């Protein structure tokens, strides 16, 4: 069980950030779905529930998602789902159960950058940025790769495009962690494909500055991407071996791209 010697509820993200910087052993509290499983005592718990980060704001060109928005809130947000091809709902629908998703937060899922995260895998395939109190705004790709140290994540921003997107995963049981997951999203004329649960954290395979895969790709181009996917760094754990993950990844990539291709482009 996780215990706190002191528990505070700051009113602003800046106040939370200052408290975090003052005590190197302080812990930021989100939905507490994973943190509570730790068997340790922390000197300070910083609860963000009073910081006004539990809203989803839609602007002309983006959705700005507060760090304390739950997975369930975002899963059920009709405008966000329509704008992103339903990929987020597809990614989270098998995460444990409804009660869990109504408590787990988007910010906690993104900031922890866990290897098995379906949330990170899906958001990496979209045009996503993160907002932090100290580091400011940055694309999600370098954030997932390097993290942000002792900082406070306030928002996840998903830019609007004419997305066609889909998520695919393999699990040993219906509500278990993914043994392997893939998200594919087509926007700005190219495919952005991410592979996660390797079991290392999700990685962008195509799109952006990575291996290009144009919207109207040839069979040979897709074959090349699938072959390149086999060179990713896979590992073994209780759910699957590295060899199994390497052999299944190409099929899962094809499945996600096929599902996304069958959808109409989202209005933006």
C-alpha positions in Angstrom: 0.0 0.0 0.0 1.2 3.5 -0.8 1.3 5.9 2.2 1.9 9.6 2.4 3.3 11.5 5.4 1.7 14.6 4.1 -1.1 15.1 1.4 -1.8 18.4 -0.2 -4.3 19.7 -2.8 -2.9 22.8 -4.6 -5.2 25.1 -6.4 -3.1 25.7 -9.5 -0.6 23.6 -11.6 2.1 26.2 -10.8 1.6 25.6 -7.1 1.8 21.9 -7.6 5.0 22.3 -9.7 6.7 24.4 -7.0 5.8 21.8 -4.3 7.2 19.0 -6.5 10.5 20.9 -7.1 10.9 21.6 -3.4 10.8 17.9 -2.4 12.6 15.4 -4.6 10.6 12.6 -3.0 7.2 14.2 -3.6 4.7 12.2 -5.7 2.1 13.7 -8.0 -1.3 12.0 -7.6 -3.5 11.3 -10.6 -6.1 8.6 -10.7 -4.1 6.5 -8.3 -4.8 3.3 -10.2 -1.2 2.2 -10.4 0.5 4.3 -7.8 -1.6 2.8 -5.0 -0.2 -0.7 -5.7 3.3 0.5 -4.6 4.4 -0.6 -1.2 6.2 2.5 0.1 5.8 5.6 2.1 6.2 9.0 0.3 6.8 12.2 2.3 4.4 14.3 0.2 1.5 13.5 -2.1 0.4 16.3 -4.5 -3.2 15.9 -5.6 -4.1 17.7 -8.8 -7.9 17.3 -8.4 -8.4 21.0 -7.5 -6.3 22.4 -10.3 -9.1 22.6 -12.9 -7.6 20.0 -15.2 -10.7 17.8 -15.6 -12.1 19.4 -18.7 -12.0 18.7 -22.4 -11.9 21.9 -24.4 -12.5 22.0 -28.2 -11.2 24.8 -30.3 -11.2 25.4 -34.1 -8.1 23.4 -34.6 -7.6 21.1 -31.6 -8.9 19.3 -28.5 -7.2 20.3 -25.3 -7.5 17.5 -22.7 -6.9 18.2 -19.1 -4.5 15.8 -17.3 -7.2 14.8 -14.8 -9.7 13.9 -17.5 -10.5 10.2 -17.1 -10.1 7.6 -19.8 -13.8 7.0 -19.6 -14.6 10.7 -20.1 -12.5 10.8 -23.3 -13.7 7.5 -24.5 -17.3 8.7 -24.4 -16.6 12.2 -25.8 -18.5 12.1 -29.1 -16.9 15.1 -30.8 -13.4 13.8 -30.0 -14.2 10.3 -31.1 -15.7 11.6 -34.4 -12.7 13.8 -35.0 -10.1 11.1 -34.5 -11.8 8.2 -36.2 -12.7 6.5 -32.9 -9.2 5.4 -32.4 -9.0 6.3 -28.7 -12.2 4.5 -27.8 -10.9 1.4 -29.7 -7.6 1.7 -27.7 -9.1 1.9 -24.2 -12.3 -0.2 -24.4 -10.5 -3.4 -23.2 -8.5 -1.7 -20.4 -9.6 -3.6 -17.3 -13.2 -2.4 -17.0 -15.6 0.6 -17.0 -15.0 1.4 -13.3 -11.2 1.4 -13.8 -11.5 3.7 -16.9 -13.7 6.1 -14.9 -10.8 6.6 -12.4 -7.6 6.3 -14.5 -6.6 9.7 -15.9 -5.2 10.6 -19.3 -2.4 12.6 -17.7 -1.3 9.7 -15.5 -1.4 7.3 -18.5 0.7 9.7 -20.7 3.2 10.9 -18.1 4.0 7.4 -16.8 4.9 6.3 -20.4 4.4 2.7 -19.5 5.4 0.1 -22.1 2.0 -1.6 -22.2 0.0 1.6 -22.5 -2.7 1.5 -25.1 -3.3 5.2 -24.5 0.2 6.3 -25.4 0.2 4.0 -28.5 -3.0 5.6 -29.8 -2.0 9.2 -29.1 1.5 8.8 -30.7 -0.2 8.1 -34.1 -2.1 11.4 -33.9 -0.8 15.0 -34.1 -0.4 15.3 -30.3 1.4 17.6 -28.0 1.8 17.8 -24.3 1.8 20.8 -22.1 3.9 20.9 -18.9 4.3 23.6 -16.3 8.1 23.7 -16.5 9.1 22.5 -19.9 6.2 24.1 -21.8 4.6 22.6 -24.9 6.4 19.8 -26.8 5.4 17.1 -29.3 4.5 13.8 -27.7 7.2 11.9 -29.6 10.2 13.4 -27.8 8.3 13.4 -24.5 7.6 9.7 -24.7 11.2 9.0 -25.7 12.9 11.1 -23.0 10.3 12.0 -20.4 10.2 15.4 -18.7 11.9 14.8 -15.3 10.2 16.4 -12.3 7.5 18.3 -14.0 3.7 18.5 -14.0 1.7 17.6 -17.0 -1.3 19.8 -17.4 -2.8 19.1 -20.8 -2.7 16.8 -23.8 -3.4 18.6 -27.1 -4.6 16.7 -30.2 -4.6 18.7 -33.4 -7.5 18.3 -35.8 -6.9 16.7 -39.2 -9.0 14.6 -41.6 -7.9 11.5 -39.7 -8.6 7.9 -40.7 -7.3 5.9 -37.7 -7.6 2.5 -36.1 -6.1 0.5 -33.2 -5.3 -3.2 -33.0 -3.9 -5.3 -30.2 -3.4 -8.9 -29.0 -4.2 -9.9 -25.5 -4.0 -13.2 -23.6 -7.3 -12.4 -21.9 -10.0 -9.9 -22.7 -9.1 -7.3 -20.1 -5.4 -8.1 -19.7 -2.6 -5.7 -20.7 -1.8 -5.8 -24.4 0.9 -8.3 -25.4 1.4 -6.2 -28.5 -0.5 -3.1 -29.8 -0.5 -1.0 -33.0 -2.1 2.2 -33.9 -2.4 3.6 -37.5 -3.6 7.0 -38.5 -3.5 8.7 -41.9 -3.3 12.5 -41.9 -1.6 15.1 -44.0 -1.1 12.6 -46.8 0.9 10.0 -44.9 0.4 7.1 -42.5 1.6 7.3 -38.9 2.0 3.9 -37.4 3.0 3.2 -33.8 4.0 -0.1 -32.2 3.7 -0.6 -28.5 3.9 -3.2 -25.7 7.1 -4.6 -27.2 7.1 -4.7 -24.1 9.0 -1.4 -24.2 7.1 1.9 -24.6 5.3 2.6 -27.9 7.5 3.9 -30.8 6.5 5.7 -33.9 7.4 3.5 -36.9 6.2 5.6 -39.9 5.3 9.3 -40.3 6.8 12.6 -39.4 10.6 12.3 -39.6 10.5 8.5 -39.5 10.1 6.0 -42.4 7.6 7.5 -44.8 4.5 5.7 -45.9 2.3 7.8 -48.2 -1.4 7.7 -48.1 -1.8 5.8 -51.3 1.0 3.3 -50.8 1.9 0.4 -53.0 2.0 -3.2 -51.8 5.8 -3.0 -52.0 5.9 0.1 -49.8 3.8 -1.6 -47.1 5.9 -4.7 -47.3 9.0 -2.6 -46.7 7.4 -1.0 -43.6 6.4 -4.4 -42.2 9.9 -5.7 -42.8 11.4 -2.7 -41.1 9.0 -3.3 -38.1 10.7 -6.7 -37.5 13.9 -4.8 -36.8 12.4 -3.0 -33.8 13.8 -3.8 -30.3 11.5 -6.5 -28.9 11.7 -8.1 -25.6 10.2 -11.0 -23.7 8.0 -11.0 -20.6 5.3 -13.0 -18.9 2.8 -12.3 -21.8 4.9 -13.0 -24.9 8.4 -13.7 -26.2 10.4 -11.3 -28.3 10.3 -13.8 -31.2 6.5 -14.0 -31.1 6.1 -10.2 -31.0 8.5 -9.8 -33.9 6.6 -12.3 -36.0 3.1 -10.9 -35.2 3.9 -7.2 -35.6 3.7 -7.1 -39.4 0.2 -8.8 -39.4 -1.0 -6.4 -36.7 0.2 -3.4 -38.7 -1.6 -4.6 -41.8 -4.8 -5.1 -39.7 -4.7 -1.6 -38.3 -4.0 0.1 -41.6 -6.8 -2.0 -43.3 -9.3 -1.0 -40.6 -8.3 2.7 -40.8 -8.5 2.6 -44.6 -12.1 1.4 -44.5 -13.2 4.5 -42.5 -14.2 7.8 -43.9 -11.9 10.7 -43.2 -13.0 12.7 -40.1 -14.3 16.2 -40.7 -12.0 18.9 -39.4 
